[in-house]
Amino acid sequence: MGGRVDNSVNDGRSAYVFRISGSNHHKIGTLLPPSGFIPKFAQLYIYDTSNEVSNRLNALGRSGSSDVRADVVQGLQEMLDSVNPYVAVFRRARDMLRDHGEVLDVKIRIIRAREGRQYITPTANEVAGLLVGDGTENFESRDVIIQRRDGTLQRINETHPSYMPLQYPLLFPYGTDGWSQDIPRSSTSSTSRSTVTMREFYAFRIQDRVGESAVIKQSKRLGQQFYVDAWAAIEQYRLTWFQNHQGRLRTELYSGIQDAITAGDVNAQSVGRRYILPSSFTGGPRYMMQHYQDAIAMCRALGPPDFFVTFTCNPGWPEIVNELLLGQRSEDRPDLITRVFKIKLRQLLDDFKEKKILGRVIAGKFVE
């Protein structure tokens, strides 16, 4: 993970929180470590696999720690060897390098798209391929080409279907594709969109379903990282869309001198190219200003408000506690907490507007 993880909030006085700052992304390195360095990440599948378990513990700084069991690491390694198509490709690269030595120039190409339906278990040949020698110039630019040893890290785009299964092999042991831009929407859908959005895809993946594995919801801290990672990818994709569609947003109407003066940029040299976020982008400056202007307009027309209500969530609510799986705490299920909070919030708004528990409502402003 290439984002900046902020651990300052985890001081032992409250529940564990996974927090990142800045733009988040995933990076992948070379097949072999530089000379004199220990293997880590994907290199563990290729380099010195006779000592793979100890290498994994050393990479985590846990070689002498008793809280990580070597037999569990060995079992997970064997499980991934048997079912994960990405691991199979890395193992094949290991065998080729072992058999041919230093003379072989081999690369791994992680394919952007594969044939078949989204949830058909992929095979090693569908998700990646081995390349011997040069000749990568004819491949799609969004495919990921992993060099043998070049000393650099490359970024995997959040729209690549391998973005999540490569980062979380324990959550997606079968290498199931992540989100891609061309997933077709069901014909029974009420919207005019023909494809599934990234937000809809990840919301679908974290729902409880009878007969489906609950591995994501049982993964505790790793699950929290996945939730944050997925949301960061959604936000980044939205920001990229706004950046690439400034013309459709008609930014020429509000991106000139008036905005510069409002922002205090009185020096013309400091005014460069600006990307405008519309008021539909939650948390953006125009989003906040729109809510502020709406609230002030109601106060100007109807007078000051009678009630200012703040509604917060209690993780000890029985609706949350009763749905926790064995061994879980409330902080392990942010998806469950969010759903219960949203239900109760809607009920509270219904009490105000429909049941009129505080009297007839003539105006109101709700901001999440």
NORWO-V380027 format. One line per field, one symbol per residue. phi: phi as a letter, one per 30 degrees, with the letter a starting at -180 (. if undefined). psi: psi as a letter, one per 40 degrees, with the letter a starting at -180 (. if undefined). burial: + if it has 9 or more other C-alpha atoms within 8 Angstrom, else -. A space follows every 50 residues. Layout:
BEGIN
phi = ???
psi = ???
burial = ???
END
This chain:
BEGIN
phi = .cdcdccddccicaddbcbbbidcacbbcddbddejcddahddddcchdd cddddddddcicdcccdcddddddddddddedbcdddddddddedddddc idddccbccdddbbdjddcdedcdddcabcccidjcdcdddcdcccddab ibccccdddddceddddbdddbddieeddbdcdddeddddcddcbddddd dddddcddbdicdcdddcchddddddedddddddddddddddddbddddh dddbbcdddddddiddcddcccdccccdddddjddddddddddddddddd dcjdddbbccccccdcedddddcddeicceddbddddddddddddddddd dddcdhdcjdccaabcbd
psi = heihhhedegeeeaihhhhiiahiiiiiaidiiiheiiiibdddedhfed fddddddddeffdeieehhddddddddddddddhddddddddddddddde aeehgiihhhhdiiiiidehhiiddddiihhhaafeeeiideihhhidhe eiiihhieeheedddddgdddgdefhiaiiefhiiieeieieieihiddd dddddeihhheiifddeeebdddddddddddddddddddddddefdddef eedffbddddddeegehddehahihhhieehheidddddddddddddddd deiiidhhhhhiiheehddddeeiiheiideegddddddddddddddddd ddddefdeihheiihhh.
burial = --+--+---+-------+-++--++++++++++-----++-++++++--- -++++++++--+----------++-----++--++++++++-++-++--- ---+++++++++---------+-+-++++++-----------++-++++- -----+++++++++++-++-+++++++++++-+-+---------++-+-- ++---+----------+++++-++++-+++++++-++----++--+---- +---+---+++---+----------++++----+-+++-++--++--++- --------------+----++--+---+-+-+++--+--++---+----+ +++--+------------
END
